[in-house]
């Protein structure tokens, strides 16, 4: 465990495109602009029976360019977070950044045990306001001006961290390439989950990979893994997998909807889970297995999800594809995020983009934030 003070240095952008993994995959599906009426129907039990005969395509026909290529936050932004004070945090292939006022600063001391820079893959905030970062070299805690880095030598089960979540009890759940552990602020405790499968479609995968962690409104912890979903509550674990109707062992993430349902993103489609029933929403829409990446429900109740560069919104049965133009899809997205002002962000390859007034805005290190 190593502690450092934050250095308020200027943001440093290195042009390195090192990622060989696309977390969000279309699995080679061809682009479709319209559906027949039967293709657009979803069963009543899903709550999203389509009201239209085809996908509505929004043509965001505006000038779209990088104001300054060197001004991007990073070539690859992996994750972002807005804390309870309203501060923005960006996790990138060049480390962690924080927005202070109108300035973007690099958090220099989020580093590996050997002192090298890291790629941030997860950001969460604990109940006491501390910011936690997960990266390929461990985890880091930011408490005001103090940065504390934790590694395998401190008890972390693996330095290769892919997901994190802070629960309501103040514990930090850490998903790694070698399973999951929980940190109570003093020690790391490993939690044993059954092993899954190696996803051979990805350059990096394992039987113990934990892709995403979520705490629901009842305090249950949901782990998205290569063996399906594991739900932890009261010292017991239940599994939701292929035996229950998922058509894949690989789960990218799970979110809880406002109506008490759950949305499950997989390389084989987006599922809605409610009352112990699974609905393959994307197969009902597209009539084939379409892989999805990130999924959120916005403050108005619409479901947003992406399939590589294709960005969709599902709202009251109407499916809308959001594109820059007929010939240009949206950003290649790792994460979709809604901030405190209910603005939607799409971050990934090419940096950060915000969707406002039917257009995508490229957010650089100079903003607009």
N, C-alpha and C positions, 0 to 999 in steps of 0.2 A: 504494500500500500504506500503510495507516494502522494504527498500533498504539495500544491504549488499555488502561488498567487496568480490571478488572471493578469495578463499583460494586455493593455488596451492598444494593441497594434492595429495598423490598417489592414484591411482584408487583403489576403494574398491569393490570387487566382492562378493556378498552374494548369495548363492545357494538357490534360492527360485523360484519355478515354480508355479506361482499363477494364470496364465491365463486359464480360462475355455472357452474363446471364440476363435474360429479360424475364423478370418476375411476372410480368403481365404478358400473356401469350394468346394469340388468336389461333394457335395450332394449325396454321396454314389455311384457315377458312377464307374463302373468297368473299369480297365485299358484296353486300346486298343492299340495294336501295329501296326495294319494295317487297311487301309480303302479300300473299293472297289473304282473303278474309279468314279462311280456316287456319292460316299460319299465325294470325295475330291473336287468336283466342287463347285465353288462359282460364283454367278451371275456376269456378266460383270460389272454391276453398282457398285459393291463393289471395283473394281480395283484389286482384288486378286483372279483371276481365277486360280485354281490349275493346275500345270504342271506335277504333279506326280500322281501315282496310290496308294501311301500309305504314311503314316507318316514316315519320315526319322528319325530313332533313332540314336542319337550320343552316343556311348558307351565310356564314359570317364573312361577307365579301368586303373586307377592309384591308388596308395596307398593313402588312405584317412583316416585320423585320427586326433584327437586333439593332437597337440604336447605336450600340458600340459592342462589337464582338468581344473585346477584351473586358467589358464591363459586367459580364454575367456573374452572378453569385458563384457559380461553378459550372463546369461542363456537365456534371451530373449532381443533382440534388436528390438525395435518397429519402429524406423525411423532413417534416417541419412540425412546429408546435407553437401555440400561443399560450403563455402561462397566465396565471390568474391576475397578474398585474397588467396584462396586455402586451408584454414583450414577445416578439417573434424570435424563434430559434430555428436555424436551418442546419440540418445534418447533410454533409456533402462528402464527395471523394477527397476533398481537401481539408476535412476536419469540421469543426463546429463553428458556427457564426451566430451572433446575437445582434439584434437591432436595438440600438439605444438612440432614441429620438429619431433623427433621419439618417443616422450613421450605422453602417454595418461593420462590426468588429469581429476579428478572428480570435477564438479562445485558444491561445497558443499552447497551453499546458495540458490539453487533452491529448495524451501521447501514449505510445506503447511503453512497455517496461524497458526497452532498449533506447527510448527517447525519440522514436520515429513518429511521423504523422500517421493519422488513422482515418479510416472511412467510417462515418457515422451512419448507422443503420436503424437506430431506434432512439426516440426521445420520449420521456414521460416526466411527470411532476408528482412528487409525493405530497401527502397531506400537509406537511410542514413547509411547503413552498420550495423545497430543494429540487433542482433539475438533475435528471439522471440520463446519461447517454450510454448507448450500447454500440460497440464497434468490433472490428475483427481482432482487437488486441485487448479486450476486457470491457470494463464499464467505468464510467467516470461520474462523480457527483459534483455539482456546482452549488456551493452554498455562499451566496454573496460574491466575494472576491476570491474565495478559496476553492481550488480544484483538488479533488482527491481521486486518484486512479486506483482501481482494484484489478488484480490479475489472478491467474491460477495459483500463483504463489501465496495469495491471500485466502485461498479456499474456493474461488470460483471454479465451477466444474469444467469450463472451457473458455478460452479467451475469444473464441469465435462466436460472438453474440449476434443474433438475428432479430430478436424481439424482446420487448420489455413492457411491463405494466405495473403501476403502483395501485395497491388495493386500498380500501377504506380504513384498514387497520394499520396502515403505515408500512406494510411490507412491500418489497420490490421483487416482482417475479421476473426471472431472466430466462429467456429461451435461447438455446445455443444449438450448435451443430451436434452436440453430444448430450442433448436432453435439457431438462429444466431444473432450476434451483430457485430458492427463495432466500432473500437477504433481509434480516430483521434489524440491520444497522450495526450488528456486532459479528454475526457469523452467517455463513452460507450453508443452507441445508438442501441436499439433493432430494428431488422427488422422482421416484421411479415410475415411468410410464412404459407400457408395452412398446416394443419396437415396431416400426412400420416397414416401409420399403424404400429403396433408393430410386429416386426419380431420374431415370436415365436421359430425360429430355433436357436436364440442366447440367451445367458444367460442375456445379458444386451441390452435392446432396448427401444425405446419410439416412440410415434407418431411424435415427433418433432426432432428426431435425424438428425444431419447433419454430414454425413460420410466423405465428402471431399469437398474442395473449390478450384476453379481454375479460374484465370483470363485469358481470351483468348487474341489473338493479336489485337483485336478491342476494348479491354477494358471492355468487358462484363464479368460478374461474374457468374460462373456456380456452383450451389449448388447441390451436390448429397445427396439425402435424402431418407427417407422411404415413400415418396409420389411421387417418380420419380425425375426428374431433374427440377430445377428452374433456369432460366437464367435472370439475372438482368441487365438492361441497361436503361439509361435515365429515371430513377424513375418509370420504369414499369417492370413487371415480366411475363414471359411466362413459361408454363409448358410443359415438354415432359414426357409422361407417357404411361400407358397401352393403352390409347385411340389412341396413335400415333404409336403403334406397339411394344412397349416394352411388354414383357410377364411377367413382375413383377413390383411391386411398389418399390422394394428395389434396390437402385443404390449404388454401392460401390464407384465408382469414374468415372471421365471423364477427358480425355486429348485431346489436340488439336494436330492433325498431321501436318506434314510439307506441305501437299497438301491442307490444309484448311478443311480437314474432321475432325471428332471427333470420339473418341473411348470410348465406354461406357461399363464399367465392372459391371456385376450384378451376383447374385446367380443363374440366369437362363441362363447365356451366355454372350459372348462378342459381342457387336453390333458396327457396323460402321454407322455413321450418316453424310450424306452429301446431300446437296440440298434438305433438308427436307424429306429425305428418310432414313429409318432404315433397315439395313441388319443384320440378326442374323448370324454372321460369324461362331461362334463355332457350331451352329446347322447344318450349311451347311457342315462343316468339319466332325463332329462326328455323325450327324444324330440324335441327341438327345440334350436335354438341359444340358449343362455342365457348372457348376458354375465357375466363374473366380474371382480372387482377384485383385492383382495389375497389371497394364498395363503401359508400356512406349513405345515410339518410339525412337529407338537409333539414333545416328548421321548419320547412313548410311541408315535410312529409314525403318529398320526392326521393326516389332511389337513384343514385348516380353510380355508374360502374364503367370500367374501361376494358377494352379488348385491344391490347397494344395501343395503336394510335387512334383507335375509334373510341369516342366518348359518347355514352348514352345516358339519357334521363328517362326514368319510368315514373309516370305521374298519372294517377287515376286511369290506368289502363292505356295511356297514350305513351308510345315509345318515341323519343326524339333523339336523333343523332346530331351531335354538335360538331361542326367542322369549320375550318377556316374558309374553305370554298369548296366547290364541287370537285376540284382536283387536289385538294390539300386537306388531309385529316388534321386532328388536333395534336398537341404535344405527346411525345412518347412518355407515358406517365408511370411513376412508381407509386405515387400517393395522391389522393384527392382529399382536400381538407377544407372545412368551413371555419372561418375565423369568427371572432366575437361580433363583427359587424355583418355577419351572414354573407360574407363574400366567399366565393369558391376559388380555391387554388388547385392548380395541377402542376405537380413538380416531377422532374425526372431528367431524362436526357435533354440537353439544351438549356437547363436551368429551371427557373420558376416562372409560372404563368398564372395570371388571375383572370377569371371570367367575369366581366362586368358589361352591362348594357349590350348584350349580344355580341361581344367581341372579346378576344383574348389579348391581354396586356402582358408584354414581356417585362417582368420585374427584375431589374438589374441590382447591382450592389449600391446604386444610387437611388433605388426605389422605382416607382412610387410604392411606399409601404402603406 
